[in-house]
Amino acid sequence: MKNLNHYRLLQWIIFSPILIPICILTGAWEGIQHTFGKVVQQIKTDVTTDVA
């Protein structure tokens, strides 16, 4: 069995509450940007399409 690295464990305990919300917000922001880009692309497609 490997020796437990207490310093590494302490780092995870301290930084996990900081990193997890940052990751969630970053992922949400990227999703919003992706969705907004698709909406803009669809609007451009709908506006420039000729109606038969």
MIMI-482047 format. One record per residue: y, x, z of N, C-alpha, C, CB in turn; residue number from 0. Coordinates in steps of 0.001 Angstrom, whole numbers, plus 500000, padded with zeros to 6 digits. Glycine has a CB too. Layout:
<rs>
[[Y X Z] [Y X Z] [Y X Z] [Y X Z] NUM]
...
</rs>
This chain:
<rs>
[[498817 500853 500000] [500000 500000 500000] [501238 500893 500000] [500002 499033 501231] 0]
[[502188 500519 499150] [503406 501317 499036] [504325 501092 500230] [504143 500983 497739] 1]
[[505113 502097 500506] [506078 502018 501594] [507243 501111 501177] [506591 503437 501982] 2]
[[507649 500218 502010] [508737 499287 501719] [510075 500017 501773] [508725 498103 502713] 3]
[[510826 499899 500705] [512137 500526 500642] [513157 499556 501263] [512521 500896 499155] 4]
[[513552 499825 502488] [514434 498918 503218] [515835 498862 502599] [514529 499348 504680] 5]
[[516281 499975 502068] [517613 499988 501443] [517642 499082 500212] [518015 501430 501049] 6]
[[516583 499117 499403] [516509 498267 498204] [516434 496796 498602] [515283 498649 497334] 7]
[[515676 496505 499647] [515575 495134 500144] [516936 494636 500629] [514538 495046 501279] 8]
[[517666 495480 501332] [519000 495124 501807] [519951 494863 500640] [519558 496233 502701] 9]
[[519839 495666 499587] [520674 495439 498403] [520400 494064 497799] [520428 496536 497353] 10]
[[519125 493698 497671] [518791 492390 497117] [519311 491254 497991] [517286 492264 496947] 11]
[[519194 491421 499298] [519664 490375 500218] [521178 490208 500125] [519258 490709 501668] 12]
[[521896 491310 499965] [523361 491252 499901] [523840 490755 498543] [523963 492629 500191] 13]
[[523270 491261 497455] [523826 490992 496137] [523244 489776 495423] [523634 492175 495289] 14]
[[522097 489275 495850] [521529 488089 495201] [522451 486868 495272] [520196 487751 495835] 15]
[[523061 486566 496418] [523967 485410 496451] [525201 485588 495566] [524407 485149 497874] 16]
[[525514 486815 495217] [526645 487064 494321] [526195 486996 492866] [527284 488436 494621] 17]
[[525042 487607 492559] [524591 487711 491181] [524087 486394 490603] [523514 488735 491086] 18]
[[523388 485622 491383] [522799 484388 490860] [523867 483404 490371] [521938 483726 491933] 19]
[[524923 483105 491136] [525954 482210 490596] [526675 482786 489375] [526967 481898 491672] 20]
[[526867 484100 489360] [527507 484719 488183] [526631 484519 486954] [527764 486238 488421] 21]
[[525321 484698 487102] [524401 484500 485981] [524401 483042 485516] [522981 484927 486376] 22]
[[524431 482126 486460] [524448 480701 486110] [525736 480359 485357] [524316 479821 487385] 23]
[[526869 480824 485862] [528138 480535 485202] [528221 481183 483823] [529295 481008 486065] 24]
[[527712 482403 483708] [527723 483081 482416] [526868 482321 481404] [527219 484528 482563] 25]
[[525692 481892 481821] [524824 481122 480939] [525437 479792 480541] [523493 480888 481602] 26]
[[526079 479132 481487] [526740 477857 481182] [527884 478077 480200] [527266 477190 482474] 27]
[[528657 479137 480398] [529786 479433 479511] [529300 479725 478094] [530595 480628 480049] 28]
[[528221 480503 477975] [527670 480791 476654] [527152 479512 475993] [526540 481832 476759] 29]
[[526541 478629 476773] [526066 477356 476230] [527204 476479 475748] [525262 476613 477269] 30]
[[528297 476457 476503] [529472 475677 476105] [530049 476231 474810] [530545 475685 477220] 31]
[[530171 477555 474720] [530707 478169 473507] [529811 477873 472308] [530858 479685 473694] 32]
[[528506 477961 472494] [527565 477699 471405] [527671 476244 470942] [526120 478016 471850] 33]
[[527707 475323 471897] [527809 473905 471559] [529130 473603 470864] [527666 473044 472815] 34]
[[530227 474178 471373] [531530 473955 470760] [531554 474493 469330] [532635 474616 471596] 35]
[[530946 475645 469121] [530872 476208 467766] [530103 475303 466822] [530220 477583 467798] 36]
[[528986 474732 467307] [528214 473813 466468] [529005 472545 466146] [526902 473445 467159] 37]
[[529739 472038 467138] [530540 470827 466927] [531626 471099 465888] [531175 470343 468261] 38]
[[532310 472227 466005] [533359 472574 465045] [532763 472725 463653] [534082 473873 465464] 39]
[[531610 473382 463558] [530954 473546 462261] [530570 472182 461674] [529703 474442 462400] 40]
[[530064 471276 462506] [529685 469948 462018] [530911 469157 461572] [528927 469173 463106] 41]
[[532008 469277 462304] [533245 468582 461909] [533727 469110 460566] [534352 468759 462986] 42]
[[533706 470436 460403] [534128 471010 459115] [533239 470523 457983] [534106 472545 459173] 43]
[[531944 470456 458227] [531002 469980 457213] [531264 468517 456879] [529553 470164 457693] 44]
[[531501 467696 457881] [531741 466271 457648] [533058 466046 456925] [531735 465506 458968] 45]
[[534074 466826 457237] [535386 466627 456629] [535388 467077 455174] [536459 467381 457413] 46]
[[534682 468149 454862] [534718 468682 453507] [533680 468072 452578] [534529 470154 453548] 47]
[[532764 467253 453097] [531734 466628 452277] [532315 465445 451520] [530546 466181 453142] 48]
[[532025 465404 450218] [532486 464283 449401] [531595 463068 449643] [532492 464663 447896] 49]
[[532235 461914 449722] [531496 460670 449915] [531171 460109 448551] [532304 459643 450769] 50]
[[529897 459806 448306] [529464 459329 446986] [529768 457858 446814] [527970 459577 446784] 51]
</rs>
